[in-house]
């Protein structure tokens, strides 16, 4: 499930106004480790999947031959354990916009309304053929600016 743009979304028996991207996932058995909770590396996969909506701002068809973004860094703060079959919402918004780079913010919440993880990724607009960064163009900068509001009550990143 995905929501884009500003909307009212019902979640955990309350309504929240959003101008961010939202994805819902259910934890699969294979994403859990021997301790019975989601493996730490899996959170990065969840956040990468949630960035697909941001990727479409740069490359609407997601055609790999036209790819124009690279990841410069990622981080994740693990706030609570998550176990098999839990449903999570991944909120994604833009935290900072630079000349050729921008920061994507992520917050993962369970159905009880508890924040379970908080992440960030720095992405760079990139010309793969020339192997160099390029300035964000006006159209994409405007699109990124329309997704800068995060969810209410989200914890700050520890970084």
N, C-alpha and C positions, 0 to 999 in steps of 0.2 A: 504494500500500500504506500502511496506517495501523495503528499500534498504540496502544492507549490503556490507561492503568492500569499497575499493576505487573506486569511479566512478565520472563521470560528471553528474550533475543533473540540468535540467532546472527548474527554479522557479522564478516567478515574473519577467519574461523576462530577466533573466541573468543566467549564468552557474556558478555553484560552484563545486569545487572539495571536495569530502568528503571521510573520512575513519571512519565515524560514522554511527549509525543507524538512519533511518528516517522513521517516520510514519505520515500518513495524516489522520485527523479525521474531521468530520463535526459535529458541535455542535447540539445536539438533544434538543428538546423543554423541556423535563423533567430535563435537566441539568441546566436550568436557574431558578433563584429565583424570588421573588416578585418584585425586583428592575429591572428586565428585563435583567440581565447579568448572566453569568455563575457563579454558586455558588462557593465559595472559596474551598470547600471540593472536588469539581469535578476535579480540577487541579491535585490533588493527584492521582485520578483514571486515568486520562490521562497519567500521568508519570508512574504509575504502569504498565499500558498496554504497554507503550513504552519500559519498561524494559524486556518484554518478550524475546526480541532478546538477551539480556544479559543472562537471565535465561537459554536460550538454549545452551550457552557456557558451562554451568555447568551440564545441564540435557537435552540433545537434544530432548528427547521425552516429556519433561515436566510432566513425570509420578510422581504423588504426593507421591507414595510409595518410590521414590528415591530422594526426595527433599533434597537439600544440601545447602540451603541459608536461611538466615534470614535477616530481615531489622533491623538495629540498630537505625537509625534515618532518618527523612525526613524533608525537608523544602521547602518553595516556596515563592518567591518574586513576587507579583502581580504588573505588570508594566502598563497594560492598560486593560480596560474593554473589554470583549468579549461577543457577543450576539448570539442569536439563528441563526442557519443555516450558521454561519461563518465557513470557512474551515481553519484549522490550520495544520501546520507541526510541529512535535515534533522531535527535534534533540536530540540524546542521545549519549554520549561518556563517556569514563573513565577519571576521573580527577586525581585520585591518587590511587596507588596500594601499600598496606602494606603487612604484613606477612599473615594474615588471612582475612583482610578486604580490601575494596576498595570503592572509592567514584564514584557514577554514577552522571554525570552532565546532566541536561535537559535544553533545551531552546525551547520555543514555539513561533512560528512566524505566523502572519496572511498573507493572500495573497498579501497584500500591502507591505510586507517586514518589517513590524513593529514587534518588540519583545513585546510580551504580557505577558510573564511569564518566570521566571528563577528558576529552582529547583535543588535540590541535594538529593541523598539518599546514606547513608552509608550501605553497605551490608557486611555480614560476611559469609564466608564458614563455614558450620555447620554440625556436625554429630548429627542428630535428635535422634538417639537411645541412644547415650552417653550423649546427651544434653550439648555439648561443641563445641567450635570453633575448626577448623582444619586449618593448613596452606594451602594456595593456592598451588595446585600442578602445576608442570611445564607446562603441556599442557594448562591449563586454564589461567595461568599467561601470557603465550605467546599470547593466543587469546585476553586477555584483553589489552595487550600492543599494539595490532594492531588496537585498536579503541580509541586512546587517543587524536586525533585531533578534536577539536570542529569547529563549523561554524565561518566564518569571521564576525567580527563586533558584536559578541554576548556580551551583557553586563555582567560585573562581578557580581557574587553573592554578595548580601549585607551582607552575614553572615561571 
